[in-house]
Amino acid sequence: MTDFIVEKVTDLSFDLQQCPLSKEIREVWIKLTSTNNPIIDNGQMVCLNLPEEIRNKIFDYGQKTLMEFIESEKMINECYNIKNKYISNEDDVNNTNSYVKNIFNIIVNMDRAYKYLWNIVKDLIDDVESYKEYILWQNNTTKIGAEVYNKWDLIYNIRNEIEHPKNIRTTMFSRVNGGSVIPQIIYKDKSYDLLELANDALQCMCIYFCIIIQAAFFNSKYVVAFTDESRKIIYGSENTING
């Protein structure tokens, strides 16, 4: 008689209204990893011959990325709740520490998700081992705007301060002249709204993931063939077939 082992799997459920970016990440991740012939956003189909080991690694990285987003969106919702309660003066509790801790965790989570994405690209593309090579590949194969790059660069540098604190400074919730002052972080003598930084981190990483992972699959060394945007013409390694 066969013995069956029942295991609990990671709970990746979430409220679609509360975690819209997690929903987007999950849809892209499943679309690309659930078939050997994924269809990318512009309508092109990519025919892949992925080794099982590589597929499993990519699936695992995608799952880890989704977990980072779910956790982070739940934390940012909590931050909005803390902020709104303070502004409306619902209670006399100053939750600056929880607020700042959540935002720092969101920024670190998104940096970790960025590294998972880089590992996916490494599994699919040659010559992206160094960070310089990775950025060059991004510039050559994607159309991520300068605004996103600049925002992420700031977040990446602040993340370094968070993980290796030396002179990191943040302000607290406070009340001034009947109004409320929202926590800021002081970085290189400039003040940045912490909640805005957390939002930027989530938005930038979602853009990175959705664009870069599709570019990696389309340009993968495991591509056997791909179609045009109408999926009527197939381009193979040796010939073109009209559909």
Secondary structure by P-SEA (a helix, b strand, c coil): cbbbbbbbcccccccccccaaaaaaaaaaaacccccccccccbbbbbbbccaaaaaaaaaaaaaaaaaaaaaaaaaaaaaaaaaaaaaccccccaaaaaaaaaaaaaaaaaaaaaaaaaaaaacccccccaaaaaaaaaacccccaaaaaaaaaaaaaaaaaacccbbbbbcccccccccccbbbbcccccccaaaaaaaaaaaaaaaaacaaaaaaaacccccccccccccbbbcccccccc
